[in-house]
Amino acid sequence: MVRLVAIGVVAVVFGGTALAAPALGAGAPWVGMYSVVLTGSQDNSWTLNHQSTGACDATETGSGSEHAELSASVPGIVTITGVGASPQFPALRNIAIRASLDREGTITDQPAAPGTDTGGCASGDGSAPPPVDCGPRTTTVHVDLVPNAAGLEIDTADQGSTTPASLYQNCPNTGATLPYLVTPLLGVFSGGGLGPAADAGLAVARLTFRGDQPSTDPDVQGDVRDQITLTMTRVSVTNAMGIPDGLDVLGVNDAGAGTVPLSCPAGATCSGSLALQIAVPDASSSAVRARAAGYPAQVGADGAVLARTPFRIRAHHRESLRLDLHSRGTRMVASLQGVPIDLVVSERVGKHTMRYAVGQVTLRARHG
C-alpha cells in the first residue's frame, strides 16, 4: 500500500499570454463564509378522551401542552457555495441545541361503574405515585442539517440525549416531542438571499423550517408544531475562481508535473494556492454534482495533499499553474488510477481564507 503524504510547494508558471476569463454576471459561481445561528420552537397541545372498553380498561380524560424554545450557535464559520441566487449548503452534523421547555398535563381515570367485576385488574407495586412535577426544564438535543434536492432539511441526530420524557416523573404528555422533530422538516427562504451583493445577496439571510404533525392516536386530538429558523450572517463572500469546462483528467509528465489553467473573475486580483487533494469518499459525489451544476464545492481537510502551488492572478485573467509531484509523481499516478482528486483553491479574501474545490480530476501519465 502506498502511504500518501503532503508534498512540496512549487512555483507559478507565468510564461505566455494570460487568457481573458469570461465576464462574471449575476449567475456567476460564488463562495461565501457565514456565521450561523439556529432559533426556534416546538409546541405540542393535546386532549385525551378514552372510553372504557372493558372491566380492566378505565375511561380516561385529560389535556396538556408543552412549549420549547430552541437556540444554538453553529461552531465556527460555515462555507456556503452557489451560483447566482441558488445556494449549495454543506452538511452540518450533530449541532447541540439548548431547549428550554415548559410542560403541563393531567389525566384522570374514571372509577369503574358500581357492580363491575374488576378482580385481576390490579397493576403496579402498590406504592404511591411520584408527586406531580410539571413546569419548566432545560435540556440539550442534537440535530443534523442535511442538503437535499429541495435545499436543506433538519433531522434528529442523537436519540441518546437527555430527553424531556426523562426530565419528568409525573407530568403526562403525548406526541413525538423533543428530541424528535416533525418529519420532514424542510427549509424555505423567508426573504433575502445568499451570495454576492450583485446577486441580491443580503448581509443577513434567513431560512425557515416548519412542520406540523397531527396525533395518530384515535383517542387524542392534538398536534406537534415545529418552527426553526437559521440566521446566516455574511462574514465574507466573493465570486469563485474556475477551471475550463470539461477538465476532468490531469496529465502528469515523466517529471511528475501537471498543469491546471485557473481563472480569476473580474473585480480584484486573486491570490492564494491551488492544491491536488485526494477526495474523501463522502464528499466525492457531492463535488461531482456541484461541478456538473456549475458550482464550486465545499471541501474538507481530510484528504491527503499531493501537491500545492501558490498563485497571484490579475482580475479577469487566466494563468496556467504547474503542480509538481516531484520524483514520486509517476509512481503516484500509477497507484491512483481512477481515484478522484479535488482541485482545491485556498484564496485570501479580506481577513479570511476560503477553501473550495473548483473541479475534480483523475490523474493520467503523459510521456514525452
Secondary structure, DSSP 8 states (H G I E B T S, - for coil): --------B------S--EE-----TT-EEEEEEEEEEEEEEEEEEEEEE---BTTB--EEEEEEEEEEEEEE-SS-EEEEEETTEEE---EEEEEEEEEEEEEEEEEE----TT---TT---S-S--------EEEEEEEEEEEEEETTEEEEEE--TTS--HHHH-SS----SS-TT---SS-EEEEEE---S-GGGT--SEEEEEEEEEEE---TTEEEEEEEEEEEEEEEEEEEE--B--TT--EEEE-TTSEEEEEEEE-TTS-EEEEEEEEE--HHHHHHHHHHHHTT--B---S-S-EEEEEEEEE-TTEEEEEEEE-GGGHHHHHHHTTT--EEEEEEEEETTEEEEEEEEEEEEEE---
